Amino acid sequence: MKKTRFTEGQIVAAIKKQESGISTKEVCRELGISEATFYNWKAKYGGMEVSDVKRMKEMEAELSQYKKIVAELTFENRAMKGLIEKKL
């Protein structure tokens, strides 16, 4: 995954600037990003506060851990079923 140069706090601040009335072009020029990047950020982080973004990141990390656990258990389950079938 590509590492961004901007923190979630900076992204949320940029969206808030645009919502307060500063033009999108001006905000993008200040940050050195394209308008497409800004609108991608707005789609992902629009309406959120910095604390919401941090919580979302934590939840994504937790979900990733759960997915790993499920994958490992599924693998073990299939391996055990394979051994049982061979013995029968």
Contacts in CASP RR format, 6 or more apart in sequence:
PFRMAT RR
TARGET T0000
AUTHOR 0000-0000-0000
METHOD contacts of the structure
MODEL  1
MKKTRFTEGQIVAAIKKQESGISTKEVCRELGISEATFYNWKAKYGGMEV
SDVKRMKEMEAELSQYKKIVAELTFENRAMKGLIEKKL
6 14 0 8 1.000
6 31 0 8 1.000
8 45 0 8 1.000
8 50 0 8 1.000
8 53 0 8 1.000
8 54 0 8 1.000
8 57 0 8 1.000
9 50 0 8 1.000
9 53 0 8 1.000
10 31 0 8 1.000
11 41 0 8 1.000
11 45 0 8 1.000
11 53 0 8 1.000
12 45 0 8 1.000
12 46 0 8 1.000
12 48 0 8 1.000
12 49 0 8 1.000
12 50 0 8 1.000
12 53 0 8 1.000
14 27 0 8 1.000
14 31 0 8 1.000
14 38 0 8 1.000
14 41 0 8 1.000
15 41 0 8 1.000
15 42 0 8 1.000
15 45 0 8 1.000
15 46 0 8 1.000
15 47 0 8 1.000
17 27 0 8 1.000
18 24 0 8 1.000
18 27 0 8 1.000
18 38 0 8 1.000
18 42 0 8 1.000
24 35 0 8 1.000
24 38 0 8 1.000
24 39 0 8 1.000
25 35 0 8 1.000
27 38 0 8 1.000
28 34 0 8 1.000
28 35 0 8 1.000
28 37 0 8 1.000
28 38 0 8 1.000
31 38 0 8 1.000
45 53 0 8 1.000
48 56 0 8 1.000
END
